[in-house]
Amino acid sequence: MIARLWLDDLRPAPGPDWLVARTSAEAIAILETEDVGYISFDHDLGGDDTAMAVVDWLDERAALRPDYPIPDWGVHAANPVGGERIRAAMRAMWERRLEVTW
């Protein structure tokens, strides 16, 4: 079954069928073991932790393995600057993927 991942240090997931990660390390551990088809990102995860660690991890996997399945994604971050950083990085990752496959 393809999972949906909710990355947020405080807010509850939208429903019981979501996997929840409260830190970037938890999210990466889930991505390493589960078939995640969708991620909803919060940016600020407490302290110095941000979702950008997960985005960077995904980007590294996609660069190393052109067949790595980049999940669909959305951003629910309250931090508008951080949310835009996630959006820009994820769009860039997809654009690089498209360039490789053409």
N, CA, C and O atoms as a GROMACS GRO file, in nm:
protein
  408
    1MET      N    1   0.083  -0.118   0.000
    1MET     CA    2   0.000   0.000   0.000
    1MET      C    3   0.088   0.125   0.000
    1MET      O    4   0.187   0.131   0.072
    2ILE      N    5   0.053   0.221  -0.078
    2ILE     CA    6   0.128   0.346  -0.085
    2ILE      C    7   0.082   0.436   0.028
    2ILE      O    8  -0.037   0.460   0.047
    3ALA      N    9   0.179   0.487   0.104
    3ALA     CA   10   0.151   0.566   0.224
    3ALA      C   11   0.154   0.715   0.194
    3ALA      O   12   0.214   0.760   0.097
    4ARG      N   13   0.088   0.789   0.282
    4ARG     CA   14   0.096   0.934   0.283
    4ARG      C   15   0.166   0.974   0.412
    4ARG      O   16   0.137   0.921   0.520
    5LEU      N   17   0.259   1.067   0.401
    5LEU     CA   18   0.341   1.109   0.514
    5LEU      C   19   0.309   1.253   0.552
    5LEU      O   20   0.310   1.342   0.467
    6TRP      N   21   0.281   1.274   0.679
    6TRP     CA   22   0.254   1.406   0.736
    6TRP      C   23   0.376   1.446   0.817
    6TRP      O   24   0.404   1.384   0.920
    7LEU      N   25   0.449   1.546   0.772
    7LEU     CA   26   0.568   1.593   0.843
    7LEU      C   27   0.535   1.723   0.913
    7LEU      O   28   0.522   1.827   0.849
    8ASP      N   29   0.521   1.717   1.044
    8ASP     CA   30   0.482   1.834   1.123
    8ASP      C   31   0.514   1.805   1.269
    8ASP      O   32   0.479   1.698   1.321
    9ASP      N   33   0.579   1.899   1.336
    9ASP     CA   34   0.617   1.876   1.475
    9ASP      C   35   0.502   1.895   1.573
    9ASP      O   36   0.511   1.848   1.687
   10LEU      N   37   0.395   1.963   1.533
   10LEU     CA   38   0.288   1.994   1.627
   10LEU      C   39   0.148   1.950   1.583
   10LEU      O   40   0.076   1.887   1.661
   11ARG      N   41   0.111   1.981   1.462
   11ARG     CA   42  -0.026   1.959   1.418
   11ARG      C   43  -0.056   1.812   1.394
   11ARG      O   44   0.030   1.736   1.350
   12PRO      N   45  -0.180   1.773   1.424
   12PRO     CA   46  -0.219   1.634   1.395
   12PRO      C   47  -0.237   1.614   1.244
   12PRO      O   48  -0.264   1.708   1.170
   13ALA      N   49  -0.220   1.491   1.203
   13ALA     CA   50  -0.242   1.456   1.062
   13ALA      C   51  -0.390   1.475   1.027
   13ALA      O   52  -0.475   1.474   1.116
   14PRO      N   53  -0.420   1.493   0.899
   14PRO     CA   54  -0.558   1.515   0.858
   14PRO      C   55  -0.650   1.394   0.879
   14PRO      O   56  -0.772   1.407   0.876
   15GLY      N   57  -0.591   1.278   0.900
   15GLY     CA   58  -0.672   1.158   0.919
   15GLY      C   59  -0.589   1.044   0.975
   15GLY      O   60  -0.466   1.054   0.981
   16PRO      N   61  -0.654   0.937   1.015
   16PRO     CA   62  -0.584   0.826   1.079
   16PRO      C   63  -0.498   0.742   0.985
   16PRO      O   64  -0.415   0.663   1.030
   17ASP      N   65  -0.518   0.759   0.855
   17ASP     CA   66  -0.444   0.677   0.760
   17ASP      C   67  -0.311   0.738   0.716
   17ASP      O   68  -0.246   0.686   0.625
   18TRP      N   69  -0.270   0.847   0.779
   18TRP     CA   70  -0.143   0.911   0.748
   18TRP      C   71  -0.034   0.858   0.840
   18TRP      O   72  -0.059   0.834   0.958
   19LEU      N   73   0.088   0.840   0.787
   19LEU     CA   74   0.205   0.819   0.870
   19LEU      C   75   0.250   0.956   0.918
   19LEU      O   76   0.247   1.052   0.842
   20VAL      N   77   0.291   0.966   1.044
   20VAL     CA   78   0.327   1.095   1.102
   20VAL      C   79   0.475   1.093   1.141
   20VAL      O   80   0.523   1.000   1.205
   21ALA      N   81   0.545   1.199   1.100
   21ALA     CA   82   0.683   1.221   1.142
   21ALA      C   83   0.688   1.358   1.208
   21ALA      O   84   0.639   1.457   1.152
   22ARG      N   85   0.748   1.364   1.325
   22ARG     CA   86   0.758   1.490   1.398
   22ARG      C   87   0.894   1.559   1.378
   22ARG      O   88   0.910   1.676   1.413
   23THR      N   89   0.991   1.486   1.322
   23THR     CA   90   1.124   1.541   1.296
   23THR      C   91   1.168   1.500   1.156
   23THR      O   92   1.110   1.409   1.095
   24SER      N   93   1.270   1.567   1.106
   24SER     CA   94   1.323   1.528   0.975
   24SER      C   95   1.382   1.388   0.980
   24SER      O   96   1.369   1.312   0.885
   25ALA      N   97   1.446   1.353   1.090
   25ALA     CA   98   1.504   1.218   1.104
   25ALA      C   99   1.395   1.110   1.099
   25ALA      O  100   1.414   1.006   1.036
   26GLU      N  101   1.282   1.135   1.166
   26GLU     CA  102   1.171   1.039   1.161
   26GLU      C  103   1.118   1.026   1.018
   26GLU      O  104   1.089   0.916   0.973
   27ALA      N  105   1.106   1.138   0.948
   27ALA     CA  106   1.056   1.135   0.811
   27ALA      C  107   1.149   1.055   0.720
   27ALA      O  108   1.104   0.975   0.639
   28ILE      N  109   1.278   1.077   0.734
   28ILE     CA  110   1.375   1.005   0.652
   28ILE      C  111   1.370   0.855   0.683
   28ILE      O  112   1.378   0.773   0.592
   29ALA      N  113   1.357   0.820   0.810
   29ALA     CA  114   1.346   0.679   0.847
   29ALA      C  115   1.222   0.615   0.782
   29ALA      O  116   1.229   0.501   0.736
   30ILE      N  117   1.111   0.687   0.779
   30ILE     CA  118   0.991   0.636   0.714
   30ILE      C  119   1.014   0.622   0.564
   30ILE      O  120   0.977   0.520   0.505
   31LEU      N  121   1.075   0.721   0.503
   31LEU     CA  122   1.102   0.715   0.359
   31LEU      C  123   1.195   0.599   0.322
   31LEU      O  124   1.186   0.544   0.212
   32GLU      N  125   1.282   0.562   0.414
   32GLU     CA  126   1.374   0.451   0.389
   32GLU      C  127   1.304   0.315   0.398
   32GLU      O  128   1.354   0.216   0.344
   33THR      N  129   1.189   0.308   0.466
   33THR     CA  130   1.126   0.178   0.491
   33THR      C  131   0.987   0.162   0.433
   33THR      O  132   0.938   0.050   0.421
   34GLU      N  133   0.923   0.271   0.396
   34GLU     CA  134   0.786   0.267   0.347
   34GLU      C  135   0.778   0.315   0.203
   34GLU      O  136   0.864   0.389   0.156
   35ASP      N  137   0.674   0.272   0.135
   35ASP     CA  138   0.646   0.320   0.000
   35ASP      C  139   0.558   0.444   0.013
   35ASP      O  140   0.435   0.434   0.019
   36VAL      N  141   0.622   0.561   0.016
   36VAL     CA  142   0.551   0.687   0.038
   36VAL      C  143   0.520   0.750  -0.097
   36VAL      O  144   0.611   0.778  -0.176
   37GLY      N  145   0.393   0.773  -0.123
   37GLY     CA  146   0.352   0.833  -0.249
   37GLY      C  147   0.319   0.980  -0.239
   37GLY      O  148   0.307   1.048  -0.341
   38TYR      N  149   0.305   1.030  -0.114
   38TYR     CA  150   0.270   1.171  -0.095
   38TYR      C  151   0.327   1.218   0.038
   38TYR      O  152   0.320   1.147   0.138
   39ILE      N  153   0.383   1.339   0.038
   39ILE     CA  154   0.432   1.402   0.161
   39ILE      C  155   0.369   1.539   0.174
   39ILE      O  156   0.366   1.616   0.078
   40SER      N  157   0.318   1.570   0.293
   40SER     CA  158   0.274   1.705   0.323
   40SER      C  159   0.374   1.764   0.421
   40SER      O  160   0.394   1.712   0.531
   41PHE      N  161   0.438   1.874   0.380
   41PHE     CA  162   0.549   1.932   0.454
   41PHE      C  163   0.508   2.051   0.540
   41PHE      O  164   0.442   2.144   0.493
   42ASP      N  165   0.549   2.048   0.667
   42ASP     CA  166   0.562   2.168   0.748
   42ASP      C  167   0.709   2.207   0.734
   42ASP      O  168   0.791   2.120   0.706
   43HIS      N  169   0.744   2.331   0.753
   43HIS     CA  170   0.884   2.369   0.740
   43HIS      C  171   0.957   2.364   0.873
   43HIS      O  172   1.057   2.292   0.885
   44ASP      N  173   0.910   2.436   0.972
   44ASP     CA  174   0.978   2.446   1.102
   44ASP      C  175   0.939   2.327   1.190
   44ASP      O  176   0.822   2.308   1.222
   45LEU      N  177   1.039   2.248   1.228
   45LEU     CA  178   1.013   2.126   1.303
   45LEU      C  179   1.065   2.131   1.445
   45LEU      O  180   1.080   2.027   1.509
   46GLY      N  181   1.094   2.249   1.495
   46GLY     CA  182   1.143   2.264   1.632
   46GLY      C  183   1.294   2.276   1.636
   46GLY      O  184   1.366   2.203   1.567
   47GLY      N  185   1.343   2.370   1.716
   47GLY     CA  186   1.487   2.393   1.723
   47GLY      C  187   1.541   2.431   1.587
   47GLY      O  188   1.482   2.513   1.516
   48ASP      N  189   1.652   2.371   1.550
   48ASP     CA  190   1.714   2.397   1.420
   48ASP      C  191   1.666   2.303   1.311
   48ASP      O  192   1.709   2.314   1.196
   49ASP      N  193   1.578   2.211   1.344
   49ASP     CA  194   1.531   2.111   1.248
   49ASP      C  195   1.428   2.171   1.154
   49ASP      O  196   1.335   2.239   1.198
   50THR      N  197   1.445   2.146   1.025
   50THR     CA  198   1.347   2.189   0.925
   50THR      C  199   1.324   2.076   0.826
   50THR      O  200   1.401   1.981   0.817
   51ALA      N  201   1.217   2.090   0.752
   51ALA     CA  202   1.185   1.993   0.648
   51ALA      C  203   1.286   1.995   0.534
   51ALA      O  204   1.288   1.902   0.453
   52MET      N  205   1.368   2.098   0.526
   52MET     CA  206   1.468   2.104   0.419
   52MET      C  207   1.565   1.987   0.428
   52MET      O  208   1.621   1.946   0.326
   53ALA      N  209   1.586   1.932   0.546
   53ALA     CA  210   1.671   1.813   0.558
   53ALA      C  211   1.610   1.696   0.481
   53ALA      O  212   1.682   1.616   0.421
   54VAL      N  213   1.478   1.685   0.484
   54VAL     CA  214   1.409   1.578   0.411
   54VAL      C  215   1.414   1.606   0.260
   54VAL      O  216   1.439   1.516   0.180
   55VAL      N  217   1.390   1.731   0.223
   55VAL     CA  218   1.397   1.769   0.082
   55VAL      C  219   1.537   1.742   0.027
   55VAL      O  220   1.552   1.688  -0.083
   56ASP      N  221   1.639   1.778   0.103
   56ASP     CA  222   1.778   1.753   0.059
   56ASP      C  223   1.804   1.603   0.046
   56ASP      O  224   1.870   1.559  -0.047
   57TRP      N  225   1.751   1.524   0.141
   57TRP     CA  226   1.768   1.379   0.136
   57TRP      C  227   1.703   1.322   0.010
   57TRP      O  228   1.762   1.240  -0.060
   58LEU      N  229   1.580   1.368  -0.018
   58LEU     CA  230   1.512   1.323  -0.140
   58LEU      C  231   1.591   1.361  -0.265
   58LEU      O  232   1.604   1.282  -0.359
   59ASP      N  233   1.642   1.483  -0.265
   59ASP     CA  234   1.719   1.530  -0.381
   59ASP      C  235   1.844   1.446  -0.403
   59ASP      O  236   1.878   1.415  -0.517
   60GLU      N  237   1.912   1.409  -0.296
   60GLU     CA  238   2.030   1.323  -0.308
   60GLU      C  239   1.992   1.188  -0.365
   60GLU      O  240   2.062   1.136  -0.452
   61ARG      N  241   1.883   1.129  -0.317
   61ARG     CA  242   1.840   0.998  -0.368
   61ARG      C  243   1.806   1.008  -0.516
   61ARG      O  244   1.843   0.922  -0.596
   62ALA      N  245   1.734   1.114  -0.553
   62ALA     CA  246   1.695   1.130  -0.693
   62ALA      C  247   1.816   1.149  -0.783
   62ALA      O  248   1.816   1.103  -0.897
   63ALA      N  249   1.920   1.218  -0.732
   63ALA     CA  250   2.041   1.238  -0.812
   63ALA      C  251   2.120   1.108  -0.827
   63ALA      O  252   2.177   1.081  -0.933
   64LEU      N  253   2.122   1.027  -0.722
   64LEU     CA  254   2.197   0.901  -0.726
   64LEU      C  255   2.124   0.794  -0.806
   64LEU      O  256   2.187   0.710  -0.872
   65ARG      N  257   1.991   0.796  -0.799
   65ARG     CA  258   1.911   0.694  -0.866
   65ARG      C  259   1.803   0.762  -0.950
   65ARG      O  260   1.701   0.804  -0.897
   66PRO      N  261   1.824   0.773  -1.078
   66PRO     CA  262   1.724   0.837  -1.163
   66PRO      C  263   1.587   0.770  -1.157
   66PRO      O  264   1.487   0.831  -1.194
   67ASP      N  265   1.580   0.645  -1.112
   67ASP     CA  266   1.452   0.575  -1.102
   67ASP      C  267   1.389   0.588  -0.962
   67ASP      O  268   1.284   0.531  -0.937
   68TYR      N  269   1.454   0.663  -0.872
   68TYR     CA  270   1.400   0.679  -0.738
   68TYR      C  271   1.264   0.749  -0.746
   68TYR      O  272   1.253   0.855  -0.808
   69PRO      N  273   1.160   0.691  -0.685
   69PRO     CA  274   1.026   0.750  -0.697
   69PRO      C  275   1.008   0.871  -0.605
   69PRO      O  276   0.984   0.856  -0.486
   70ILE      N  277   1.021   0.990  -0.660
   70ILE     CA  278   0.998   1.112  -0.583
   70ILE      C  279   0.849   1.121  -0.553
   70ILE      O  280   0.767   1.119  -0.645
   71PRO      N  281   0.811   1.130  -0.425
   71PRO     CA  282   0.669   1.136  -0.392
   71PRO      C  283   0.604   1.265  -0.440
   71PRO      O  284   0.669   1.368  -0.455
   72ASP      N  285   0.474   1.257  -0.465
   72ASP     CA  286   0.397   1.379  -0.483
   72ASP      C  287   0.402   1.453  -0.350
   72ASP      O  288   0.434   1.392  -0.248
   73TRP      N  289   0.371   1.580  -0.349
   73TRP     CA  290   0.391   1.656  -0.226
   73TRP      C  291   0.301   1.778  -0.219
   73TRP      O  292   0.245   1.823  -0.320
   74GLY      N  293   0.288   1.830  -0.099
   74GLY     CA  294   0.219   1.954  -0.073
   74GLY      C  295   0.287   2.020   0.046
   74GLY      O  296   0.367   1.958   0.116
   75VAL      N  297   0.254   2.146   0.068
   75VAL     CA  298   0.314   2.222   0.178
   75VAL      C  299   0.201   2.280   0.262
   75VAL      O  300   0.112   2.347   0.209
   76HIS      N  301   0.205   2.254   0.392
   76HIS     CA  302   0.106   2.312   0.483
   76HIS      C  303   0.174   2.402   0.587
   76HIS      O  304   0.115   2.430   0.692
   77ALA      N  305   0.294   2.445   0.561
   77ALA     CA  306   0.374   2.524   0.655
   77ALA      C  307   0.310   2.660   0.683
   77ALA      O  308   0.256   2.724   0.593
   78ALA      N  309   0.317   2.700   0.809
   78ALA     CA  310   0.270   2.834   0.848
   78ALA      C  311   0.376   2.940   0.815
   78ALA      O  312   0.344   3.058   0.806
   79ASN      N  313   0.499   2.898   0.799
   79ASN     CA  314   0.610   2.988   0.767
   79ASN      C  315   0.612   3.010   0.615
   79ASN      O  316   0.652   2.919   0.542
   80PRO      N  317   0.570   3.127   0.566
   80PRO     CA  318   0.562   3.145   0.421
   80PRO      C  319   0.697   3.138   0.351
   80PRO      O  320   0.705   3.086   0.239
   81VAL      N  321   0.801   3.189   0.412
   81VAL     CA  322   0.934   3.184   0.349
   81VAL      C  323   0.984   3.040   0.345
   81VAL      O  324   1.034   2.995   0.242
   82GLY      N  325   0.970   2.969   0.456
   82GLY     CA  326   1.011   2.829   0.459
   82GLY      C  327   0.930   2.744   0.364
   82GLY      O  328   0.984   2.657   0.297
   83GLY      N  329   0.800   2.769   0.357
   83GLY     CA  330   0.716   2.695   0.264
   83GLY      C  331   0.758   2.716   0.120
   83GLY      O  332   0.758   2.623   0.041
   84GLU      N  333   0.793   2.839   0.086
   84GLU     CA  334   0.838   2.866  -0.050
   84GLU      C  335   0.973   2.801  -0.078
   84GLU      O  336   0.998   2.759  -0.191
   85ARG      N  337   1.059   2.792   0.022
   85ARG     CA  338   1.187   2.721   0.003
   85ARG      C  339   1.161   2.574  -0.033
   85ARG      O  340   1.225   2.519  -0.123
   86ILE      N  341   1.067   2.512   0.038
   86ILE     CA  342   1.033   2.372   0.007
   86ILE      C  343   0.979   2.362  -0.135
   86ILE      O  344   1.023   2.278  -0.212
   87ARG      N  345   0.884   2.448  -0.168
   87ARG     CA  346   0.823   2.444  -0.302
   87ARG      C  347   0.929   2.460  -0.412
   87ARG      O  348   0.930   2.386  -0.509
   88ALA      N  349   1.016   2.558  -0.395
   88ALA     CA  350   1.120   2.583  -0.496
   88ALA      C  351   1.213   2.463  -0.511
   88ALA      O  352   1.247   2.423  -0.622
   89ALA      N  353   1.254   2.406  -0.399
   89ALA     CA  354   1.346   2.292  -0.404
   89ALA      C  355   1.279   2.168  -0.464
   89ALA      O  356   1.342   2.096  -0.542
   90MET      N  357   1.154   2.144  -0.430
   90MET     CA  358   1.084   2.027  -0.485
   90MET      C  359   1.058   2.046  -0.635
   90MET      O  360   1.071   1.952  -0.712
   91ARG      N  361   1.021   2.167  -0.675
   91ARG     CA  362   1.002   2.193  -0.819
   91ARG      C  363   1.133   2.173  -0.895
   91ARG      O  364   1.134   2.114  -1.003
   92ALA      N  365   1.242   2.222  -0.839
   92ALA     CA  366   1.373   2.207  -0.904
   92ALA      C  367   1.409   2.059  -0.917
   92ALA      O  368   1.465   2.017  -1.018
   93MET      N  369   1.378   1.982  -0.814
   93MET     CA  370   1.406   1.838  -0.818
   93MET      C  371   1.328   1.773  -0.933
   93MET      O  372   1.384   1.694  -1.009
   94TRP      N  373   1.202   1.806  -0.944
   94TRP     CA  374   1.120   1.750  -1.052
   94TRP      C  375   1.170   1.797  -1.189
   94TRP      O  376   1.172   1.718  -1.284
   95GLU      N  377   1.210   1.923  -1.200
   95GLU     CA  378   1.261   1.972  -1.328
   95GLU      C  379   1.388   1.899  -1.368
   95GLU      O  380   1.406   1.865  -1.485
   96ARG      N  381   1.478   1.874  -1.272
   96ARG     CA  382   1.600   1.797  -1.303
   96ARG      C  383   1.562   1.655  -1.346
   96ARG      O  384   1.624   1.600  -1.437
   97ARG      N  385   1.464   1.597  -1.281
   97ARG     CA  386   1.420   1.462  -1.317
   97ARG      C  387   1.368   1.460  -1.460
   97ARG      O  388   1.398   1.368  -1.536
   98LEU      N  389   1.290   1.558  -1.498
   98LEU     CA  390   1.237   1.564  -1.633
   98LEU      C  391   1.347   1.582  -1.736
   98LEU      O  392   1.340   1.524  -1.845
   99GLU      N  393   1.449   1.660  -1.704
   99GLU     CA  394   1.562   1.679  -1.796
   99GLU      C  395   1.636   1.548  -1.818
   99GLU      O  396   1.682   1.521  -1.929
  100VAL      N  397   1.649   1.468  -1.713
  100VAL     CA  398   1.721   1.341  -1.723
  100VAL      C  399   1.644   1.241  -1.807
  100VAL      O  400   1.704   1.164  -1.882
  101THR      N  401   1.510   1.241  -1.796
  101THR     CA  402   1.432   1.140  -1.865
  101THR      C  403   1.401   1.174  -2.008
  101THR      O  404   1.352   1.089  -2.082
  102TRP      N  405   1.427   1.297  -2.052
  102TRP     CA  406   1.398   1.333  -2.190
  102TRP      C  407   1.508   1.292  -2.278
  102TRP      O  408   1.502   1.314  -2.399
   0.00000   0.00000   0.00000
